């Protein structure tokens, strides 16, 4: 998922840094099972490292962030800054 100006108003993209392990993506899906996920991308970024970008409605971001932070594989959860309309990301 690219960081771009197409992010829908009222949504938020959470970036999760985690250890890549068998079942890591499945654990993300199970953790967010009751949260409406609008988009999800999972990329292995290095030996045993991965990054997930998860777009949710802003009303669900606090709960989703807390749940993702408690996952055993998670090393960091952050929020992508919104790109103002009319601006392009680099």
N, C-alpha and C positions, 0 to 999 in steps of 0.2 A: 504494500500500500504506500503510494508516494505521498509525501507531504505536499499538498497543493491547495489551491483555492477552491476546489470543488467540495470541500467539507461542508456538509449541510448545516444550516443554522440550527441551533438547538442540539447539536451533537458534540461529542468530544472523542478524541482518539487517545487511548491509553497506550503507552509504550512499556512493555514488560521485558526486562532483561532476565534471562534465566539460564540454568544449566540445561543443555540439550541431553535428554536421556530417553530411553524407550518409554513411551507413554506420556511424555511431557505435553504434547498437544492434546491428547485425550484428557489429561488432568485439567487443562485450561477449559476445555469444553464442559467437563463435569462441574467445575467450579462455578462457571457462569451459566449453568443449565437453566436457572430461573430468571436470568437477565436477558432482555432482548438485545442481541448482538446484531448490528447492522452490517459490519464487515470485519473480517479477521484475516491477517496475513502472518505467516510463521516462516522465518528464515534462519537457517543455521549460519552463524556468523564466524565460527572458528571451532577449533577442537573443543567439543563439549560445551559450546556456547550458542545461544540462540536469542532471537528477538521476535517478539510478537507485537503487532499493532492491532488494536481492537477498538473499533468505533462503536460507541453506545450513545444513547440519548443522554443529554446532560442530566436529566433527572435521575439517572441510574449510576452516574459516575462515582459518587462517593462509596456506594455499596460495592460496586465492581472493584474499585481500587483496593478496598479493605480485604475483600475476598482473595484477590490476586496476590496481595502482599503476604497472606498467610500460607500460600502454596509453598511446599518444601523446596521446589526447584527455583523459586524466584529470588533474584538478587537485587532487583530495583523495579519500581513502578513509577512512571512519570506521565505527564500529560503534554501532548504536543501543543505548542502555542497556536492559536488560531491565526490564519492569514487573513488580514483585512480584505474586503472585496476590492477588486481592481489591482491588487498587488500580486506579484508572482513570486513563488519561492525559488531559491537557487539550487 
